[in-house]
């Protein structure tokens, strides 16, 4: 083989391999970004599952009739004040719970006691891509009679 044939072969090989490597690199970044996002969703699901283990009157710290000691043991108070519930470190990514809020609501009839709670919070994190991401979560919890 001559030097020209080898050079042409290397150029053709480079023209094929460079775009293929770009596709592989882009796919890897997409998979990593999706993994980070899915982990945030898993954390939100853990929070919601833990929320459902609390008695209804201990969800909202503004629930009528709670003493100050009981208010400190509510789910809302724990989520707002305890770092173990405000931050999660997974795969060297810090997921932070922000703007956690619970509002109790009642049916349109004002004489009916409050029967469900609206829960909202945001999870923020800086992904492996170096960008700040935020996901909003909202759910409702009904009081079981």
Backbone as a chain_set.jsonl record, in Angstrom:
{"seq": "XXXXXXXXXXXXXXXXXXXXXXXXXXXXXXXXXXXXXXXXXXXXXXXXXXXXXXXXXXXXXXXXXXXXXXXXXXXXXXXXXXXXXXXXXXXXXXXXXXXXXXXXXXXXXXXXXXXXXXXXXXXXXXXXXXXXXXXXXXXXXXXXX", "coords": {"N": [[0.843, -1.186, 0.0], [0.366, 2.206, -0.686], [1.395, 5.396, 0.637], [-0.511, 7.342, 0.119], [-2.888, 5.881, -0.259], [-3.233, 4.859, 2.336], [-3.553, 7.245, 3.757], [-5.954, 8.246, 2.633], [-7.668, 6.19, 3.439], [-7.577, 6.537, 6.239], [-8.72, 9.082, 6.455], [-11.324, 8.613, 5.467], [-12.17, 6.79, 7.408], [-12.111, 8.481, 9.67], [-14.091, 10.324, 8.935], [-16.317, 8.745, 9.177], [-16.238, 7.809, 11.855], [-16.197, 10.105, 13.571], [-18.811, 11.472, 13.458], [-20.303, 9.303, 14.463], [-19.27, 9.02, 17.046], [-20.109, 11.464, 18.12], [-22.882, 11.061, 18.207], [-23.027, 8.964, 20.067], [-21.948, 10.243, 22.337], [-23.845, 12.309, 22.718], [-26.115, 10.756, 23.251], [-25.341, 9.526, 25.643], [-25.193, 11.761, 27.375], [-27.883, 12.458, 27.381], [-29.041, 10.217, 28.6], [-27.901, 10.373, 31.166], [-28.936, 12.822, 32.045], [-31.667, 12.205, 32.073], [-31.656, 10.197, 34.018], [-31.022, 11.717, 36.311], [-33.292, 13.331, 36.467], [-35.331, 11.408, 36.82], [-34.573, 10.436, 39.298], [-35.217, 12.627, 40.9], [-37.986, 12.519, 40.682], [-38.455, 10.059, 41.962], [-37.703, 10.768, 44.574], [-39.687, 12.657, 45.141], [-41.88, 10.959, 45.15], [-41.292, 9.37, 47.381], [-41.592, 11.302, 49.374], [-44.327, 11.899, 49.15], [-45.428, 9.393, 49.736], [-44.585, 9.12, 52.4], [-45.996, 11.243, 53.486], [-48.627, 10.31, 53.329], [-48.701, 8.522, 55.41], [-49.185, 9.872, 57.709], [-51.569, 10.882, 60.219], [-54.544, 12.671, 59.292], [-54.984, 15.132, 60.656], [-52.457, 15.801, 61.428], [-51.064, 16.724, 59.25], [-51.061, 19.434, 58.235], [-49.589, 22.277, 59.626], [-51.174, 24.323, 60.443], [-53.55, 23.285, 61.242], [-56.657, 23.357, 62.87], [-56.953, 23.375, 66.455], [-54.597, 22.112, 67.23], [-51.928, 21.763, 69.539], [-48.992, 23.733, 70.388], [-46.82, 22.019, 70.657], [-47.757, 19.793, 69.237], [-48.003, 20.947, 66.716], [-45.355, 21.209, 65.976], [-44.762, 18.611, 65.359], [-46.018, 18.043, 63.044], [-46.408, 17.013, 59.61], [-45.914, 19.022, 57.721], [-44.404, 20.891, 59.215], [-42.117, 19.367, 59.825], [-41.11, 18.934, 57.233], [-40.437, 21.515, 56.511], [-38.587, 22.316, 58.42], [-36.668, 20.371, 59.216], [-33.522, 19.313, 58.231], [-32.936, 16.76, 57.271], [-35.14, 16.079, 55.824], [-35.313, 18.04, 53.969], [-33.242, 17.941, 52.187], [-31.645, 15.774, 49.883], [-29.079, 13.598, 49.044], [-28.006, 12.088, 46.268], [-26.17, 10.039, 44.155], [-24.074, 11.905, 44.159], [-25.429, 14.263, 43.706], [-27.193, 16.999, 44.88], [-30.384, 17.154, 45.934], [-32.852, 19.449, 46.565], [-35.591, 20.315, 48.603], [-37.992, 22.678, 48.05], [-40.156, 25.463, 48.787], [-42.263, 24.152, 50.185], [-45.598, 23.388, 50.896], [-48.723, 23.051, 52.56], [-52.148, 23.111, 52.273], [-55.19, 23.022, 53.841], [-58.46, 22.142, 52.796], [-61.99, 22.509, 52.207], [-65.234, 21.199, 51.28], [-67.591, 22.94, 49.129], [-69.678, 23.691, 50.791], [-69.675, 25.594, 53.589], [-70.078, 24.788, 56.179], [-69.075, 22.301, 56.531], [-66.483, 20.272, 57.825], [-62.928, 20.61, 57.205], [-61.739, 18.583, 54.644], [-59.848, 17.678, 52.864], [-56.403, 17.943, 51.839], [-54.24, 20.096, 50.12], [-51.213, 19.663, 48.607], [-48.057, 20.971, 47.864], [-44.848, 21.271, 46.371], [-41.414, 21.89, 45.446], [-38.683, 20.455, 43.723], [-35.337, 21.073, 43.498], [-32.264, 20.888, 41.724], [-28.811, 20.599, 40.751], [-27.809, 19.254, 37.893], [-25.736, 16.593, 36.435], [-25.067, 17.75, 34.098], [-24.456, 20.301, 34.75], [-26.372, 22.246, 34.849], [-29.058, 24.051, 36.44], [-31.957, 22.551, 37.623], [-35.509, 22.324, 38.044], [-38.377, 20.875, 39.471], [-41.842, 20.87, 39.77], [-44.256, 19.709, 42.085], [-47.501, 18.531, 42.807], [-50.22, 17.497, 44.784], [-53.16, 15.941, 46.184], [-54.588, 15.103, 49.323], [-56.969, 13.127, 50.772], [-59.141, 13.19, 53.6], [-59.591, 10.383, 55.567], [-62.462, 8.942, 56.75]], "CA": [[0.0, 0.0, 0.0], [1.115, 3.454, -0.722], [1.083, 6.363, 1.677], [-1.741, 8.03, -0.288], [-4.014, 4.983, 0.036], [-3.39, 4.819, 3.799], [-4.091, 8.554, 4.157], [-7.362, 8.283, 2.205], [-8.375, 5.268, 4.33], [-7.687, 7.171, 7.56], [-9.682, 10.194, 6.319], [-12.671, 8.012, 5.375], [-12.47, 6.253, 8.735], [-12.39, 9.623, 10.546], [-15.385, 10.885, 8.537], [-17.361, 7.851, 9.674], [-16.178, 7.668, 13.304], [-16.478, 11.353, 14.303], [-20.257, 11.619, 13.698], [-20.782, 8.219, 15.324], [-18.883, 9.367, 18.421], [-20.999, 12.555, 18.548], [-24.175, 10.453, 18.529], [-22.848, 8.216, 21.313], [-21.766, 11.222, 23.405], [-25.144, 12.947, 22.943], [-26.986, 9.771, 23.887], [-24.893, 9.358, 27.029], [-25.634, 12.955, 28.113], [-29.336, 12.362, 27.524], [-29.325, 9.176, 29.597], [-27.517, 10.9, 32.478], [-29.924, 13.851, 32.397], [-32.909, 11.499, 32.39], [-31.457, 9.537, 35.308], [-31.119, 12.747, 37.352], [-34.698, 13.731, 36.527], [-36.089, 10.295, 37.387], [-34.252, 10.387, 40.723], [-36.031, 13.676, 41.536], [-39.352, 11.988, 40.746], [-38.467, 9.048, 43.031], [-37.675, 11.487, 45.853], [-41.026, 13.221, 45.361], [-42.765, 9.853, 45.486], [-41.001, 9.03, 48.773], [-42.194, 12.346, 50.212], [-45.778, 11.728, 49.106], [-45.752, 8.164, 50.477], [-44.434, 9.42, 53.821], [-47.115, 12.13, 53.818], [-49.846, 9.511, 53.471], [-48.655, 7.742, 56.65], [-49.554, 10.738, 58.828], [-53.007, 11.146, 60.404], [-54.909, 13.886, 58.569], [-54.852, 16.35, 61.457], [-51.035, 16.102, 61.616], [-50.431, 17.118, 57.993], [-50.919, 20.885, 58.135], [-49.279, 22.866, 60.929], [-52.234, 25.282, 60.772], [-54.787, 22.554, 61.518], [-57.246, 23.887, 64.108], [-56.985, 22.534, 67.636], [-53.302, 21.523, 67.567], [-51.091, 22.505, 70.476], [-47.723, 24.112, 69.762], [-45.992, 20.808, 70.586], [-48.283, 18.976, 68.138], [-47.691, 21.636, 65.456], [-43.954, 20.907, 65.64], [-44.687, 17.222, 64.892], [-46.793, 17.864, 61.813], [-45.621, 16.713, 58.415], [-45.485, 20.29, 57.116], [-43.343, 21.448, 60.045], [-40.916, 18.559, 59.623], [-40.585, 19.181, 55.885], [-39.895, 22.871, 56.433], [-37.584, 22.631, 59.432], [-35.644, 19.345, 59.425], [-32.663, 19.173, 57.05], [-32.977, 15.395, 56.737], [-36.266, 15.996, 54.897], [-35.221, 19.129, 52.996], [-32.169, 17.688, 51.237], [-31.319, 14.379, 49.592], [-27.877, 13.512, 48.227], [-28.018, 10.833, 45.519], [-25.204, 10.06, 43.044], [-23.344, 13.175, 44.267], [-26.296, 15.383, 43.321], [-27.979, 17.449, 46.016], [-31.769, 17.479, 45.607], [-33.372, 20.278, 47.644], [-37.032, 20.529, 48.617], [-38.258, 24.116, 48.195], [-41.543, 25.962, 48.741], [-43.19, 23.121, 50.639], [-46.802, 24.003, 51.453], [-49.939, 22.247, 52.672], [-53.339, 23.899, 52.567], [-56.396, 22.216, 54.02], [-59.612, 22.706, 52.097], [-63.264, 21.847, 52.487], [-66.19, 21.256, 50.188], [-68.169, 24.272, 48.961], [-70.508, 23.953, 51.954], [-68.755, 26.1, 54.603], [-70.331, 24.149, 57.467], [-68.423, 20.991, 56.539], [-65.084, 20.38, 58.26], [-61.953, 20.46, 56.122], [-61.701, 17.156, 54.358], [-58.694, 17.278, 52.066], [-55.259, 18.848, 51.903], [-53.516, 20.306, 48.871], [-49.783, 19.643, 48.918], [-47.215, 21.375, 46.739], [-43.433, 21.505, 46.662], [-40.531, 21.9, 44.291], [-37.367, 19.844, 43.92], [-34.308, 21.719, 42.688], [-30.958, 20.227, 41.751], [-27.874, 20.882, 39.663], [-27.524, 17.945, 37.303], [-24.382, 16.321, 35.958], [-24.835, 18.644, 32.968], [-24.073, 21.605, 35.279], [-27.503, 23.172, 34.793], [-30.025, 23.98, 37.543], [-33.252, 22.023, 37.212], [-36.55, 22.383, 39.06], [-39.607, 20.151, 39.151], [-42.948, 21.177, 40.673], [-45.134, 18.576, 42.378], [-48.746, 18.898, 43.475], [-51.11, 16.37, 45.01], [-54.19, 16.171, 47.193], [-54.775, 13.993, 50.242], [-58.32, 13.184, 51.355], [-59.276, 12.681, 54.97], [-60.314, 9.136, 55.638], [-63.402, 8.994, 57.898]], "C": [[0.878, 1.234, 0.0], [0.641, 4.373, 0.392], [-0.212, 7.106, 1.36], [-2.956, 7.169, 0.025], [-4.275, 4.914, 1.535], [-4.004, 6.122, 4.288], [-5.566, 8.666, 3.796], [-8.198, 7.373, 3.108], [-8.585, 5.867, 5.714], [-8.7, 8.313, 7.52], [-11.108, 9.646, 6.242], [-13.094, 7.454, 6.73], [-12.826, 7.378, 9.707], [-13.744, 10.233, 10.218], [-16.554, 10.033, 9.009], [-17.396, 7.842, 11.206], [-16.553, 8.945, 14.066], [-17.978, 11.568, 14.488], [-20.819, 10.52, 14.608], [-20.437, 8.502, 16.782], [-19.751, 10.503, 18.963], [-22.373, 12.019, 18.942], [-24.086, 9.707, 19.86], [-22.719, 9.179, 22.496], [-23.086, 11.914, 23.743], [-26.12, 12.006, 23.632], [-26.624, 9.551, 25.347], [-25.333, 10.541, 27.884], [-27.14, 12.911, 28.36], [-29.724, 11.34, 28.591], [-29.004, 9.684, 31.002], [-28.519, 11.945, 32.942], [-31.257, 13.218, 32.79], [-32.8, 10.794, 33.73], [-31.601, 10.531, 36.457], [-32.566, 13.174, 37.559], [-35.551, 12.643, 37.191], [-35.808, 10.174, 38.887], [-35.039, 11.448, 41.483], [-37.481, 13.213, 41.674], [-39.458, 10.921, 41.834], [-38.471, 9.708, 44.408], [-39.045, 12.074, 46.15], [-42.017, 12.126, 45.74], [-42.536, 9.394, 46.929], [-41.661, 10.026, 49.715], [-43.704, 12.144, 50.279], [-46.197, 10.462, 49.856], [-45.614, 8.377, 51.98], [-45.574, 10.308, 54.31], [-48.38, 11.326, 54.098], [-49.834, 8.629, 54.728], [-49.086, 8.566, 57.866], [-51.069, 10.802, 58.973], [-53.335, 12.52, 59.804], [-54.663, 15.15, 59.392], [-53.386, 16.728, 61.698], [-50.314, 16.403, 60.29], [-50.072, 18.6, 58.007], [-50.642, 21.469, 59.518], [-50.305, 23.913, 61.351], [-53.565, 24.593, 61.068], [-55.363, 23.05, 62.849], [-57.208, 22.868, 65.253], [-55.667, 21.895, 68.011], [-52.571, 22.407, 68.577], [-49.773, 22.858, 69.776], [-46.772, 22.92, 69.663], [-46.445, 19.905, 69.44], [-47.973, 19.614, 66.794], [-46.263, 21.338, 65.013], [-43.784, 19.497, 65.104], [-45.475, 16.983, 63.612], [-45.849, 17.597, 60.638], [-45.078, 17.994, 57.801], [-44.321, 20.895, 57.9], [-42.045, 20.669, 59.86], [-40.287, 18.826, 58.258], [-39.931, 20.56, 55.776], [-38.681, 23.076, 57.335], [-36.472, 21.603, 59.613], [-34.838, 19.121, 58.143], [-32.712, 17.779, 56.446], [-34.132, 15.209, 55.766], [-36.21, 17.077, 53.819], [-34.174, 18.875, 51.924], [-31.909, 16.191, 51.105], [-30.086, 14.376, 48.688], [-27.845, 12.13, 47.583], [-27.082, 10.981, 44.32], [-24.437, 11.385, 42.987], [-24.124, 14.365, 43.709], [-27.15, 15.722, 44.532], [-29.357, 17.888, 45.522], [-32.346, 18.234, 46.797], [-34.877, 20.471, 47.491], [-37.271, 22.002, 48.922], [-39.761, 24.359, 48.187], [-42.566, 24.906, 49.149], [-44.395, 23.789, 51.302], [-47.952, 22.997, 51.469], [-51.072, 23.193, 53.032], [-54.519, 22.952, 52.696], [-57.555, 22.932, 53.335], [-60.847, 21.894, 52.444], [-64.121, 21.899, 51.234], [-66.791, 22.65, 50.132], [-69.071, 24.65, 50.136], [-69.598, 24.352, 53.111], [-68.967, 25.459, 55.967], [-69.668, 22.784, 57.593], [-66.971, 21.182, 56.976], [-64.152, 20.134, 57.079], [-61.698, 18.979, 55.895], [-60.595, 16.724, 53.405], [-57.62, 18.356, 52.141], [-54.594, 18.893, 50.539], [-52.035, 20.473, 49.214], [-49.01, 20.066, 47.675], [-45.787, 21.602, 47.231], [-42.645, 21.44, 45.363], [-39.238, 21.191, 44.669], [-36.406, 20.516, 42.951], [-33.005, 20.939, 42.822], [-30.114, 20.73, 40.594], [-27.432, 19.531, 39.138], [-26.072, 17.786, 36.898], [-24.034, 17.191, 34.752], [-24.444, 20.049, 33.423], [-25.185, 22.63, 35.286], [-28.415, 22.963, 35.994], [-31.37, 23.545, 36.977], [-34.24, 22.164, 38.364], [-37.798, 21.661, 38.585], [-40.647, 20.504, 40.205], [-43.821, 19.944, 40.842], [-46.345, 19.064, 43.153], [-49.575, 17.627, 43.63], [-52.142, 16.774, 46.037], [-54.327, 14.899, 48.027], [-56.143, 14.148, 50.883], [-58.288, 12.618, 52.765], [-60.106, 11.414, 54.93], [-61.187, 9.153, 56.888], [-63.325, 7.709, 58.67]], "O": [[1.954, 1.284, 0.595], [-0.399, 4.138, 1.007], [-0.943, 7.465, 2.284], [-3.958, 7.681, 0.525], [-5.431, 4.91, 1.957], [-4.886, 6.105, 5.147], [-6.354, 9.15, 4.609], [-9.307, 7.737, 3.5], [-9.659, 5.719, 6.297], [-9.464, 8.488, 8.469], [-12.006, 10.176, 6.896], [-14.239, 7.625, 7.149], [-13.762, 7.231, 10.492], [-14.477, 10.624, 11.127], [-17.656, 10.542, 9.217], [-18.477, 7.866, 11.793], [-17.179, 8.855, 15.122], [-18.396, 11.832, 15.615], [-21.704, 10.777, 15.424], [-21.253, 8.241, 17.666], [-20.092, 10.504, 20.146], [-22.959, 12.485, 19.918], [-24.989, 9.818, 20.69], [-23.32, 8.95, 23.545], [-23.413, 12.089, 24.917], [-26.872, 12.429, 24.51], [-27.507, 9.406, 26.193], [-25.801, 10.346, 29.006], [-27.608, 13.289, 29.434], [-30.631, 11.579, 29.389], [-29.773, 9.44, 31.932], [-28.909, 11.954, 34.11], [-31.897, 13.661, 33.743], [-33.758, 10.792, 34.503], [-32.233, 10.222, 37.467], [-33.012, 13.355, 38.692], [-36.397, 12.943, 38.033], [-36.707, 9.847, 39.66], [-35.487, 11.195, 42.601], [-38.128, 13.494, 42.683], [-40.452, 10.882, 42.558], [-39.171, 9.25, 45.31], [-39.519, 12.001, 47.284], [-42.901, 12.35, 46.568], [-43.494, 9.062, 47.627], [-42.225, 9.639, 50.738], [-44.291, 12.214, 51.358], [-47.219, 10.464, 50.542], [-46.429, 7.876, 52.754], [-46.06, 10.138, 55.428], [-49.122, 11.649, 55.025], [-50.862, 8.046, 55.073], [-49.325, 8.009, 58.937], [-51.787, 10.781, 57.973], [-52.495, 13.42, 59.81], [-54.175, 16.144, 58.854], [-53.1, 17.847, 62.124], [-49.086, 16.342, 60.227], [-48.913, 18.969, 57.814], [-51.371, 21.191, 60.47], [-50.304, 24.344, 62.504], [-54.6, 25.256, 61.136], [-54.64, 23.15, 63.84], [-57.402, 21.67, 65.048], [-55.602, 21.191, 69.019], [-52.594, 23.634, 68.481], [-49.479, 22.34, 68.699], [-46.005, 22.814, 68.706], [-45.614, 19.317, 68.748], [-47.705, 18.905, 65.824], [-45.99, 21.226, 63.818], [-42.777, 19.2, 64.461], [-45.587, 15.848, 63.149], [-44.661, 17.916, 60.682], [-43.913, 18.05, 57.405], [-43.352, 21.363, 57.301], [-40.978, 21.272, 59.75], [-39.065, 18.931, 58.145], [-38.974, 20.736, 55.022], [-37.834, 23.921, 57.046], [-35.411, 21.953, 60.129], [-35.398, 18.782, 57.1], [-32.547, 17.625, 55.236], [-34.114, 14.277, 54.961], [-36.978, 17.033, 52.858], [-34.199, 19.509, 50.87], [-31.948, 15.446, 52.084], [-30.058, 15.077, 47.676], [-27.676, 11.122, 48.27], [-27.192, 11.942, 43.559], [-24.184, 11.919, 41.907], [-23.532, 15.359, 43.288], [-27.758, 14.84, 45.139], [-29.482, 18.867, 44.786], [-32.335, 17.725, 47.917], [-35.375, 20.752, 46.401], [-36.802, 22.512, 49.939], [-40.533, 23.564, 47.651], [-43.618, 24.785, 48.523], [-44.234, 24.651, 52.165], [-48.133, 22.21, 50.54], [-50.969, 23.977, 53.976], [-54.816, 22.18, 51.784], [-57.617, 24.161, 53.302], [-60.762, 20.756, 52.907], [-63.776, 22.561, 50.255], [-66.521, 23.467, 51.012], [-69.207, 25.835, 50.441], [-68.815, 23.524, 53.578], [-68.103, 25.58, 56.836], [-69.702, 22.178, 58.664], [-66.307, 22.129, 56.554], [-64.541, 19.527, 56.081], [-61.472, 18.221, 56.839], [-60.42, 15.53, 53.163], [-57.891, 19.514, 52.459], [-54.406, 17.866, 49.888], [-51.666, 21.329, 50.019], [-49.271, 19.583, 46.573], [-45.559, 22.061, 48.35], [-43.143, 20.996, 44.328], [-38.758, 21.312, 45.796], [-36.63, 20.529, 41.741], [-32.687, 20.404, 43.883], [-30.632, 21.222, 39.591], [-26.771, 18.761, 39.834], [-25.277, 18.72, 37.003], [-22.861, 17.357, 34.416], [-24.134, 20.902, 32.592], [-24.968, 23.773, 35.689], [-28.537, 21.851, 36.507], [-31.855, 24.095, 35.988], [-33.846, 22.126, 39.529], [-38.223, 21.816, 37.44], [-40.364, 20.445, 41.401], [-44.097, 19.224, 39.882], [-46.229, 19.906, 44.044], [-49.628, 16.79, 42.728], [-52.021, 17.815, 46.681], [-54.201, 13.784, 47.523], [-56.441, 15.186, 51.473], [-57.524, 11.706, 53.08], [-61.184, 11.376, 54.335], [-60.674, 9.364, 57.986], [-64.028, 7.545, 59.667]]}, "num_chains": 1, "name": "protein.A"}
